[in-house]
Amino acid sequence: MPFSRADGRGNDDIRPLRIVYERLDRVDGSARFGFGETQSLASVSGPIEVRFAAEQPSKATVEVNVRPLSSLPGTESKALSTSLRGLLSPSIILSRNPRTLIQLVIQCLTPSSTEGFSPSLIAACINASSLALLNAGSIPMSSVVCAVAVSRLRSATEDDASALVLDPSEAEFLETVGCGCFAFSFATAINGSQQSQDSPAGRLVWTNWHAKDGVFDDEEFARAQALGFVGAELVWRAVKLSVPQMDGSPSLPALGQLSADVMENVAQSDTDLKSSDQEESDDVKVEI
């Protein structure tokens, strides 16, 4: 039976999305992304000069630094930086700019819990990074990585041991018995068919799904991945809607919890995006 969450959302509802293209100085692109109060800011510089020791003759070098809201980056921040570099690098066409550096700095705007970075905060970091790369314009990309968190709440197990929820809040993260972030790579087919526009090909590129009780269930993981794809596709469509706003077009109205009606409007807007000018600019701020 349906599980009621503390904030009134359904199992497959995500919090209001927030996308802001920031105007940070001395960077090539920047963006802020948030699931409700869980937010992250990312900035990109590149291609720029690379240290001789890190220079690669056939492709660009990618450097990722994750900074927590408070304190200095520790072991967990460095581990997350390595993971994000591994999942974001394949979406960048690195061979276009050999012997250069693409530097990505991610600043968490939500405090980390005692258990570390929550899956929703990690998802916000990934989405902010993809937006910053798009905003830079100087970095060629083959796809866009979008992420969302999925968890199984302890209170949900009373009625259904397999109940899963999409985009858990920071408060819900403390009550999870299984959780993880799912990142998918999206790319619209170049044939321009209506099917490819409405159903983008999403491919799972990374996840850190784990069960806190130490028992891994393959069937539960498969359901979590399917639910994660639904949420990641919502993020992907919101990202597509935000891209034309980089050139100074009127801001879009705020998007709250994305429903089926909103999805229909977004799908219709996908066709309009094909004919719009998508030239990037650092001088515009837009909120979704």
Secondary structure, 3 states (H helix, E strand, C coil): CCCCCCCCCCCCCCCCEEEECCCCCCCCEEEEEEECCEEEEEEEEEEECCCHHHCCCCCCEEEEEEECCCCCCCHHHHHHHHHHHHHHHHHECHHHCCCCEEEEEEEECCCCECCECCHHHHHHHHHHHHHHHHHHCCCCECCEEEEEEEEEECHHHHCCCCCCEECCCHHHHCCEEEEEEEEEEEECCCCCCHHHHHCCEEEEEEECCEECCCCCCHHHHHHHHHHHHHHHHHHHHHHHHHHHHHHCCCCCCCCCCCCHHHHHHHHHHHHHHCCCCCCCCCCCCCEC
